Amino acid sequence: MTETSVVAPAPSGPAARRRALRRVAGYGGALAMTPYLLIKVSWVVGGLLGVLSFGPELGRTGWVVLNAVTIAMSAAGIAVALALAGNQRRRAQEAALLILSWIGVGFLVPMLPYLVASTLLGGAGPSGGQGGDDAAAAMPGWEAVLIQVSFAGLALGLAVALPLFLLERRSAFLTGRLADTEASSAAAPNRRLALSTLTVLAASVLSLLGLYWAAGGRAGLDHPGARDLNWHLLHANTACWALLGAVAAWMLGRARPAHLPRWIPVAIAWTVSGFLVAWNCWKLPLIGYLAIAGTPDGQAWPENPGAAAAQCLLGVLAGSALLATLLHARRAPR
């Protein structure tokens, strides 16, 4: 038996305008990410042919593997943006689309403030794993600009297309007030409150640690002199988003303030939970590798590996608890 597609009726009025905006945002985000994908493909081809310089700390194999991973990730981001822009959706694929959107939004949207601050203050911005300082120095300025535009464009596209998609397919997820939060059993509010309390504690500790390091604190650092502007900006960015996640968890766990629109804490919780889980799961293997193999000659990792790993694990815990709080804070049916 073949699975049938679910085709929504043709919208009109405001619904039509929202659908048009969703399509523009989705296709625009996919288009914006295309230069990054092409740049990464050219880097891999150049590395395989030996015509492109790469950092000695990686070698040709490491260079190709690292950039092949970012190619797959960027291709997945483009696919998610195109799926959010489409008009037809298979029910069995909707859950996978939401999971990928959660990861994609988590990777990209919270990095927008960092991108703006890094650009204004003269930081290098994200490279997406170009493979070392030598490669960064050899990268032309126009490539660096295209990479930043690609990240920002896809982030904005997902930030617009996903809420509009949810309004069409899962409107109860965003609409209503916090007072509408489901409380159909005595156990449900207690579980939600426990999860939100755990999230608030974990996210608050994570935020305080990030603010401490961003402000110049040295505890937990093996090489404080290796810090640069981007390092401080990244930790400050993480701290601010973790604090927002703690506030959203408190609101969802207690359904307060009662008249606050649900979409505000829901959007924050969705974004921050994906951010904390996705980025910390991405960093943990790198920290483990550096702890075992050590850093390349002439380079240093500012954080103590144990402190960095503990920070990542705390981030995964806070993000997972925040997502669980969000899923328990369902809107009560009318």
C-alpha positions in Angstrom: 0.0 0.0 0.0 1.5 3.3 -1.0 1.4 6.3 1.3 -0.8 9.1 0.1 0.3 12.8 0.3 -1.7 15.2 2.4 -2.6 18.3 0.3 -3.9 21.3 2.2 -6.8 23.2 0.6 -5.9 26.3 -1.3 -5.7 29.2 1.3 -7.1 32.6 0.8 -6.6 36.0 2.4 -4.1 36.1 5.3 -3.5 32.4 5.0 -2.5 32.8 1.4 -0.1 35.6 2.3 1.4 33.5 5.0 1.9 30.6 2.6 3.5 32.9 0.1 5.9 34.2 2.7 6.7 30.7 3.8 7.6 29.7 0.3 9.8 32.8 -0.2 11.6 32.3 3.1 12.2 28.6 2.4 13.4 29.0 -1.1 15.4 32.0 -0.2 17.1 30.2 2.7 18.0 27.3 0.4 19.3 29.7 -2.3 21.4 31.6 0.3 23.1 28.3 1.5 24.0 27.2 -2.0 27.2 29.3 -2.2 28.5 27.7 1.0 27.8 24.3 -0.4 29.6 25.0 -3.6 32.6 26.5 -1.8 32.9 23.4 0.4 32.7 21.1 -2.7 35.5 23.2 -4.3 37.6 22.8 -1.2 37.2 19.1 -1.1 38.0 18.7 -4.8 41.0 21.0 -4.5 42.2 19.0 -1.5 41.9 15.7 -3.3 43.8 17.1 -6.4 46.5 18.7 -4.2 45.9 22.2 -5.7 44.5 23.7 -2.5 46.5 24.6 0.7 45.3 23.1 3.9 46.5 23.3 7.5 49.3 20.9 8.4 47.5 20.0 11.6 44.8 18.2 9.6 46.5 16.8 6.6 44.7 15.9 3.3 42.6 13.2 4.8 41.4 15.2 7.7 40.7 18.2 5.5 38.6 16.1 3.1 36.7 14.4 5.9 36.0 17.6 7.9 34.7 19.5 4.8 32.7 16.5 3.6 30.8 16.5 6.9 30.0 20.2 6.4 28.9 19.5 2.9 26.4 16.9 4.2 25.2 19.3 6.8 24.7 22.2 4.4 22.9 19.9 1.9 20.6 18.8 4.8 19.9 22.4 5.6 19.0 23.2 2.0 16.7 20.1 1.9 14.9 21.2 5.1 14.4 24.7 3.7 13.0 23.3 0.5 10.7 21.0 2.4 9.3 23.8 4.5 8.6 25.8 1.3 6.7 23.0 -0.3 2.9 22.6 -0.5 2.6 18.9 0.0 3.6 16.9 3.0 3.5 13.2 3.8 2.4 12.6 7.4 5.2 10.0 8.0 7.8 12.6 6.9 6.5 15.4 9.1 8.1 14.2 12.3 11.4 13.8 10.5 11.1 17.3 9.1 10.3 18.8 12.5 13.4 17.0 14.0 15.7 18.3 11.3 14.2 21.8 11.5 14.8 21.7 15.3 18.4 20.8 14.7 18.8 23.3 11.9 17.2 26.2 13.7 19.4 25.3 16.8 22.6 25.4 14.8 21.9 28.6 12.9 19.3 31.0 14.4 21.1 31.6 17.7 24.3 32.3 15.9 22.8 35.4 14.2 23.6 37.8 17.1 27.2 36.4 17.2 27.5 36.9 13.4 26.4 40.6 13.7 28.6 41.3 16.7 31.6 39.5 15.2 31.3 41.4 11.9 30.9 44.8 13.6 33.8 44.2 16.0 36.1 42.7 13.4 36.0 39.1 14.4 36.7 36.4 11.8 33.2 34.9 12.0 32.4 31.2 11.4 34.3 29.2 8.9 32.3 26.0 9.0 35.5 24.0 9.6 37.9 25.3 7.0 40.7 23.4 8.6 43.1 25.6 10.5 44.7 29.0 10.6 46.6 28.5 7.4 43.4 27.9 5.5 41.7 30.8 7.1 44.6 33.1 6.1 44.5 31.8 2.5 40.8 32.1 2.1 39.9 35.1 -0.1 37.7 37.8 1.4 34.8 37.2 -1.0 34.6 33.6 0.2 34.5 34.7 3.8 31.6 37.1 2.9 29.7 34.4 1.0 30.1 32.0 3.9 28.6 34.5 6.4 25.8 35.4 4.0 25.0 31.7 3.6 24.8 31.1 7.3 22.7 34.2 7.9 20.4 33.6 4.9 19.6 30.1 5.8 19.1 31.0 9.5 16.6 33.8 8.6 14.9 31.5 6.1 14.3 28.8 8.7 13.3 31.3 11.4 10.5 32.6 9.1 9.4 29.5 7.3 9.2 27.1 10.3 6.7 29.1 12.4 4.6 29.7 9.3 4.7 25.9 8.6 3.7 25.2 12.2 0.8 27.7 12.0 -0.6 25.7 9.0 0.1 22.2 10.3 0.2 22.5 14.1 -1.5 25.7 15.0 -2.2 24.7 18.6 1.6 24.5 19.1 1.8 28.3 18.8 -1.6 29.9 19.3 -3.4 30.8 22.5 -2.2 32.0 25.9 -0.1 30.3 28.5 -3.3 30.0 30.6 -4.4 27.5 28.0 -1.7 25.0 28.9 -3.0 21.5 29.4 -3.6 20.3 32.9 -5.8 17.3 32.3 -4.3 15.3 35.2 -2.7 16.0 38.5 0.6 14.3 37.4 1.0 16.4 34.2 1.6 19.8 35.9 3.9 18.1 38.4 6.1 16.6 35.7 6.2 19.8 33.8 7.2 21.7 36.9 9.9 19.3 37.8 11.3 19.4 34.2 11.2 23.2 34.2 13.0 23.4 37.5 15.7 21.1 36.2 16.0 23.2 33.1 16.2 26.5 35.0 19.0 25.2 37.3 21.1 23.7 34.5 20.6 26.6 32.1 21.3 29.1 34.8 24.6 27.4 35.7 25.5 27.2 32.0 24.7 30.9 31.6 26.8 32.0 34.6 29.8 29.9 33.4 29.6 31.5 29.9 29.3 35.0 31.3 32.2 34.3 33.7 34.5 33.2 30.8 33.3 35.9 28.4 34.1 38.5 31.1 37.6 37.3 31.4 37.4 34.6 34.1 40.3 32.2 34.2 39.1 29.3 36.3 38.8 26.1 34.2 41.2 27.4 31.5 44.5 25.8 30.7 45.6 28.5 28.2 44.0 31.9 28.9 46.3 33.6 26.5 44.8 31.6 23.6 41.5 33.4 23.9 40.5 35.8 21.1 37.5 38.1 20.4 35.5 35.3 18.8 36.0 33.1 21.8 34.6 35.7 24.1 31.7 36.5 21.8 30.8 32.8 21.4 30.7 32.3 25.2 28.7 35.5 25.7 26.2 34.4 23.0 25.8 30.9 24.6 25.3 32.5 28.0 22.5 34.9 26.8 20.6 32.1 25.0 20.9 29.8 28.0 19.5 32.5 30.2 16.6 33.0 27.7 16.0 29.2 27.8 15.8 29.3 31.6 13.2 32.1 31.5 11.2 30.2 28.9 11.3 27.0 31.0 10.1 28.9 34.0 7.1 30.3 32.0 6.1 27.0 30.5 6.5 25.1 33.7 4.2 27.4 35.7 2.0 28.7 32.8 2.8 32.2 33.9 2.2 35.0 33.1 -1.2 33.5 32.2 -2.1 36.1 29.5 1.3 35.9 27.7 0.9 34.5 24.1 2.1 30.9 23.9 4.3 31.5 20.9 6.8 33.6 22.8 8.1 31.0 25.3 7.4 28.2 22.8 9.6 29.8 20.1 12.4 30.6 22.7 12.3 27.0 24.1 12.3 25.5 20.6 15.3 27.6 19.5 17.4 27.3 22.7 16.8 23.6 23.2 18.0 22.9 19.6 20.9 25.2 20.1 22.1 23.6 23.3 21.7 20.1 22.1 23.0 20.5 18.5 26.1 22.6 19.2 27.2 20.7 22.4 26.8 17.3 20.7 28.9 18.7 17.8 31.7 19.9 20.1 31.9 16.9 22.4 33.7 14.6 19.9 36.1 17.4 19.0 36.9 17.9 22.7 37.4 14.2 23.2 39.8 14.1 20.2 41.8 17.0 21.5 42.0 15.5 24.9 43.4 12.2 23.5 45.5 13.5 20.6 46.4 16.9 21.9 46.3 20.2 20.1 48.5 20.8 17.0 51.9 22.4 17.3 51.7 26.2 17.8 48.0 26.1 18.8 46.2 25.9 22.1 42.7 25.2 23.3 41.8 27.8 26.0 39.6 25.5 28.1 40.7 22.6 30.2 39.3 19.6 28.3 37.5 18.3 31.4 35.9 21.7 32.0 34.9 22.0 28.3 33.4 18.5 28.3 31.5 19.2 31.5 30.1 22.4 30.0 29.0 20.5 26.9 27.3 17.8 28.9 25.5 20.4 31.0 24.4 22.1 27.8 23.0 18.8 26.4 21.2 18.2 29.7 19.7 21.7 29.8 18.6 21.5 26.2 17.0 18.1 26.5 15.2 19.1 29.7 14.0 22.3 28.0 12.6 20.3 25.0 10.9 17.9 27.4 9.3 20.9 29.2 8.1 22.2 25.9 6.6 18.9 24.9 4.8 18.6 28.3 3.4 22.1 28.0 0.7 21.2 25.4 -2.2 23.5 24.8 -5.4 22.1 26.3 -8.1 21.3 23.7 -11.1 23.6 23.6 
